[in-house]
Amino acid sequence: MSFRTALCDLLGIEYPIVQSGMGAIAGPELVAEVCRAGGLGILAGLNVAPDDLRTMIRRVRELTDRPFGVNLWLHRDLRPPIDPAGIPEATLRGAQEMLNRFRGRLGIPTTTSRPVRGPDLVDATVQAVLEERPPVFSSALGWLDHGLSEECHRRGIKVMAMVSSVADARTAAAEGADVIVAQGGEAGGHRSIDGKPATAEATTVGTIALLPQVVDAVRLPVVAAGGIADGRGLVAALALGASGVLLGTRFVATRESMAPELYKKRVLESESDATTVTDVLSGLWARALANRFTREYAEAGAPVLPPLVQRSAANDVYIAALKQGDAEHYPMMAGQSVGLIRDLPGAGEVVQAIIREARAVLQALPERVRQS
Ligand SMILES: Cc1cc2nc3c(=O)[nH]c(=O)nc-3n(C[C@H](O)[C@H](O)[C@H](O)COP(=O)(O)O)c2cc1C
């Protein structure tokens, strides 16, 4: 059985397995390894300066001649980044006092000052992607508008949009996406929403409910994301109408992933109830491994700074935690599939194992159905 789907035909890949373009984790080596194994690797463009992204794209091309993608966040609060000057004094003080607790514990200087405004990179990185013409432009937390989708198509670039609701799937499709990624609530990382709902609850429709609804809503190949880490997940997603699967957490724990060792170790040790959906890490809702940082922040009820300003305010804490090997104060995005992940293989082996397992699942299925 080949597992060739419409997604494979559209993108020119062998297997319908996509590796997420995870910020600070998916570099050229990871991407090329997945592509060489027959899947689609996606390069992370988040917070990467345009010229660095060009270098990374060229490096992928040196390592493989297979199709690959480049991922960017298109969130409105990055275009341009929110100006911290507008944050009310009391909010700023409350958030910094909370962060100062962690700073004190890590032995780094405390501060009450305003974080600096993040660099305005999105338009220039979009331009770099258009000029470099990777086979796939993948977007998260927002989608390409009609004009940009057309420009991609003129340049031979396929457009992939990750969404977490049926309404957003319809809109992204109408704006010209070629592939929709349906991100269920189990997924690790940020909820793919262009905005910030008031509560985490509104962001967590599970994959098994969301996926068939998205499949019914759009006439495009749909890729399932969230909670999938092995061949059983691939078969289940195909049964629900998906044309492929996108995995994040599984690829964090691979040899080529750029995640630091303390993070990979936590992924390997954690059960599926170890995650939480929180806004304290970046200011946007994201599923991550719970630790002292996420728990104590939530328990204190301290104010959270606006989207992505929270991330830059806490960055000194994260850097110190990493230097000190302290996973309790380091942000570790991960999904509920974390409880399925117990080894640290090469990324190509992950692709091969999923296909092998999926074949075995399908072979065993008729027998299991008869027995039950
Ligand atoms: C560590 C981590 C970082 C992520 N960063 C990004 C990103 O930069 N861009 C993106 O499109 N998705 C990102 N995601 C989300 C994935 O695209 C995807 O929705 C999710 O990983 C799928 O669920 P899973 O983690 O259960 O496989 C990230 C996920 C993780 C775990």
The ligand as an ORCA input file, in Angstrom:
! r2SCAN-3c Opt
* xyz 0 1
  C       7.433     23.267     19.638
  C       6.387     23.628     18.656
  C       6.556     24.787     17.905
  C       5.611     25.112     16.924
  N       5.829     26.207     16.153
  C       5.034     26.416     15.069
  C       5.346     27.433     14.117
  O       6.310     28.197     14.275
  N       4.551     27.535     13.037
  C       3.483     26.705     12.827
  O       2.826     26.767     11.792
  N       3.128     25.790     13.749
  C       3.891     25.601     14.832
  N       3.565     24.616     15.738
  C       2.259     23.928     15.663
  C       2.228     22.812     14.654
  O       2.197     23.369     13.381
  C       1.031     21.870     14.788
  O      -0.189     22.534     14.793
  C       1.101     20.963     15.979
  O       2.401     20.670     16.355
  C       0.370     19.663     15.698
  O       0.122     18.949     16.863
  P       1.156     17.924     17.552
  O       2.101     18.809     18.285
  O       0.273     17.127     18.412
  O       1.824     17.157     16.458
  C       4.470     24.289     16.739
  C       4.314     23.143     17.520
  C       5.244     22.804     18.471
  C       5.041     21.561     19.275
*
